Amino acid sequence: MTLRIATWNINSVRLRIEQVARFVSEANVDVLCLQEIKCLEDQFPRNAFVDMGVPHLKVAGQKGWHGVAIASRLPMEPSDTFQSCKLGHARCVSARIAGIDVQNFYIPAGGDEPDRALNPKFDHKMDFYEQLTATVAAQDKSARLLMCGDFNIAPSEFDVFNHKFMLKVVSHTPGEIETLRRLQQAGGFHDVVRDAYPEPQKLASWWSYRAKDFRVSQRGLRLDHIWTSPGLTPSVVPQSAVIHEPVRAWEQPSDHCPITVDLDL
């Protein structure tokens, strides 16, 4: 069996429910991890997901902000969510699907100033990563674990449009890059997208709304990620990871595009 898993910061699931349905159908998605759903659990458009053929749902909602969800064609079992948000925001949700522990995150963006003492939002972001790294370090590396979502860090010089400029901008500062590396090393994770598209190929999954034509401006960042643990990485179908950049050009799109990967189970 091949399982196709997608991650997508949808930036309001109710506003873009028709786009979600189109993407699930066109990309033949089995498991969809959404971030920034921006609604409470009882406001989540459950019937629409049933109609899409992904009726099994796990939702962590929050009024007007944040919120994450997992929708699946296959049944879900409970999983211990890697809760890492000291403020109690709805930023993480998890489920066990076909024997895989799926952990879906919307990690804080961190504000504008990369200084923990001066910027509480940045401190929150770094604290989230520190707690998550400690949790991951304690996991069994042979377990079949997939972590995905909007990590709000572009780790490589080839994941940003201008490395020198972005080194001073939250999402690509040296401290953030090192923090993300520590998390990756703690779990022995493979970055399945970068594995499929090795450096020096430029990659992006987010483009600012400020650009009238995101393809012309080419000011993109790779903020969205799918990682697999040592116990799951052998199941990744080689070269199956796809950044669905055309979705960013749909009418009234999210500023992020979806990413998919196939697992051979």
N, C-alpha and C positions, 0 to 999 in steps of 0.2 A: 504494500500500500504506500502511495505517495501522499504526503500531507503538505499542503501549501499554507504557509503562515505569513500573515501580513501585519505590518505596523503602520499606523497613520495618525498623525496629529491632525484631527479633523476640524478643530477650531469652531465648535458648536455642531453637535450631531443632529440637532433638530433642524438647523438652518440648511444643512447639507445632506439630509437623509436620502434625497434622490441621487446625489453623487455617490453615496456609499453603496446604494443598490446597484448602480451602474458599474461601479468598480468591482464589487463582489461577483457580479455576473460575467463581466468581460475578462477578469483575471482568474476566474474560477477559484476563488479563495475558499479554503476550508476553515481557517481560524483567523479572525480579524481582531487585532489589538488596537484600540482607539485611545487617544489622549485628548485632553481638553474638550471633553464632551459638553461641559458647561451646563449641566442640569442636575437636578436631584434624581434619585433612583426612580421615584414614582412618576417622573416626567420623561423618562427614557422611552423612546418610541419602539417598544418591544414588538408590537404587531408587525411593524415594517421589517424587522429582522426575521421574524417567523416567515414572512412572505419571501424573503431573500433566500431562505433555505439554511439559515444559520440561527436556529431557534434557541440554542443553549446559551444562556447569558450569565455573565457575572459582572455586576455594575457597582462601582463605588462613585457616588455622585456628590456634588457640592453646588450650592446655589450660585449660579452666575459665573463661577470660576472653576478652573481645574477639572477634576473628574476623569476617570479612566474606566474602560470597559473591555471585556473580551466576549466575542460572539463566535460560536462554533457550530459546524455541521454535526460534529460528534458530541456525545455526552461528556459532561465535565464531572470531575471529582474534586473534593476540597483539597486545597494546598495551603501550606503556611505562607502567607504573604510576607515578603521582606519589608515590613513597615520601617521606614527610615525617616519619616517626616516629623520633626520635633514639634511642629505647629499643628499637627493633626489634620493637615489638608488631605483631600482625596487625590493622592498622587501615585498610588500603587494598588494593583489588584492582581490576583493570581488564580490559576486553576490547573488541575492535572488533566491532560487530554491525551488519550492514546499512550499513556505511560510517560508523557513528557510533562515536566513541571514548567509551566509558562508563567513568567513574571513580567508584568507590563508596567512601565514607569513613565510618569511625567515629572522629570527632575526640575527643580526650580531654575529659572533663567538666570537669576543672580543680580538683576539691576544693572546699573551703569558703571559703578566704581568698583574695581577689583581689589577692595580693601576690606578685610573682615572687621576691622575696628570701626571704620567709618560707614560701612554699608551693611545694615542688618540683612538685607536680601542676599548679599554675597556670602555672608557668614552662614545663612540658612542653607545655601546651596552646598557649601563646602562641608557643613555638618552632615547634610544628607548623604553625601558621598562617603564620608568617614564612617557613618553608621552602617551604610550598605556594604562597604568593604569589609568591616568586621563580621557582618552576617555571612557574607560570601566566603570569607576565609575559613569559617567553621563548617562549611558544607562538604559533603562527600564528593570528591572530584569525579568519581565514577558514575554519579547520578546523572540522569538525562535531564539537563536543565537548559532552558532557553530564556535569556533576558533580552527584552526589547523595549523600544519606546523612544520618546524624545528625551535624549540625555542632555541636551543643551550645551554640548561641548563638541567642537570640531577638532579632532586630535592631531591631524597631520597638516603640514604645509600644503598638501595637495587636496585638503578638504575645505580650503578657504580660497577666496578669489584673490587675496593679496596677503601673503604670509607676514611680511614686515609690518604692514599697517595693522593687521588683526592681532598681532602680539600684544597690543595695548588695549584691545577691546574684549570685554567680557564675552566668553564662549571660546576664546582661543589664547588666553594668556598662559604663560609658562606654568604657573601654579595649577591652573585647571587641567592643562594637558598632563602634567605629572600625576595629578589626582586621579584622572581617568585611567592612566596607565597602571597605577597601583591597584585599582579595582579590577582591571582586566587580568593582571598578573595574579591577584589573590585567588581568582577562580580558574585560572588557566584558560580563559575564554578565547575563542576564535572570533574575529570580526568577519562574518561571512561575506559581507559586501566587499570589503577590501581584499579578501581572499580571491573573490571572483574578478576584481578589477585592480590588479596590483599597481602600486606607485610606479611611475610618476603620473598615472592617469588622474586628471582632476575629476572630483565627484562633488555633488551637492544634492541635498534633499529639501532645502528651504531657500526661499527667495523673498525679499521684503516686498510688502505691498506698495512701498513708495516708488518702486520702479514701474513705469507705465508698461514696459515690455520686459519681462524678466529675462528672456533669452537674449535680448540686445544688451542689457546692462551686465549680465553675467556676474552679478554680485551674490553668488550663492554660497551656502555653507552646508556641510554634511553634519547635521545635528541629530539625525535619526539613525538608530543602530539596531542590528540584530546580532546577538552574541550567542555562541553555543559552548557548553562545557565540554571537557575532555570526554565525558561519557556519551555525549550526543554528537559531537563533531563528525565522527565517522559516518553518521547517518545523513549528513548534508549532501545533497545531490550536487556534484561538482559544477561550477559555473551557473548554478540555478538562480542565484541572487539577482534581483532586478530592482532598479530604482525607476519607478513609473513616472518619469518626468512629464510626459504628455498630460497627466491629470492636473498638473499645476496650471495648464492653459485652458482648462474647462471654465465655463462661465461662473463667476462669483466663487472662485476656488478657495480652499485653505491655502495658507502661505507655505505649507508643507505638502510634499507628495508622498504617496505610499511606497513601501518597500516590501518585497516578498522574497521568500526562500522556500525551497522544496526539501523535504526530509523523506528519505526512503526508509520506511518502517517495515 
